[in-house]
Amino acid sequence: MSHDAAASLKKLIYMANQIGKFFAVQKHDQAVAGLASHLARFWTPAMREKIILHLKEGGEGLDPLTKEAVQWLKVKQSNHHDYTGDA
């Protein structure tokens, strides 16, 4: 992985975890769904693909809530290729 790609991934991890902290005050299931929905609505397909791939490779650096949300997003996108964040 190039330096730029690694830096980009670190930024995605940081952003996803920060968004997760916002949702963490909600009930757990709502927090997971809310974070996944946010990623689906506001992140580009390339960003979502990169964070999902990172999770498949172990998800180092992702907070537990963020990992769950990315997994949930992955499942939703697998089942509905046009998924745009509706819970």
N, C-alpha and C positions, 0 to 999 in steps of 0.2 A: 504494500500500500504506500502510495506517495505521501510526502509530508502534507501536501494540500488536502488529500483525501482523508488523512488521519485527523487533521485539524477540523475539517468539515464534520466528520463523524463525532468528534468531541463536542462540537457546538450543538449538534443534534441531540446528543445525550444530555447535555446541560439543559437545553431548552425543554426537552421532554420531561426531565425531572422537575424543572421549575414549574411547568404547567401542572404536573402531578401534585406538587405541593399545594397549589391553589385548590385542586379538587379534593385533597386529602381530608379536609374538614367535613366532607359529606359522608353519609353512610358508605361503607366499603363498595358495595355493588354499584351504587350511584357514582362513586368516584371513578371506578374503573370504566364504566360506560361513558361518563362525561369526558374523561381524558381521551378515550378512544374516539369519541365523536368529534372532539376538538381537533385531533390529529387528522381525521378524515376530512373535516370541513376546511381547515386552514393551512394544512401542509400540502405541498405539491406532491403529485404521485412519486416523483423521484425521491423526495425526502422520506415519504412513507416506506417506499421500497428499501431504502438504505437502512432505516431503523429496524424494519422487519428482518432484513438479512442479518443485521447485527445481533438481533435476538436469537436467530437460528444458530449463530456462531457462539452463543453463550450469554450474550447480553451484558458483558462486563461494563460496570459503571451505571447501569440502569437500576433505579430504586425498585423495590419489590412491586409497589403499586404500578409503576411505569411498565415493568415487565408484563404484568397481567393485562394492562391496557393494550400494549402492543400485540400481545398474543390474541386478545379479543378482536383487535383491528384486523389482524391477519386472518382469523377465521371468518369474520364478516366479509372481508374483501374476497376471500376464496369462494364463499357462497354467493356473493353478489358483486360481480365485477364493477358495477356502477355505484357501489356503496359510497355515500357522501356524508355519513355521520348521523343518520337517524338511528336512534337506539333500538 
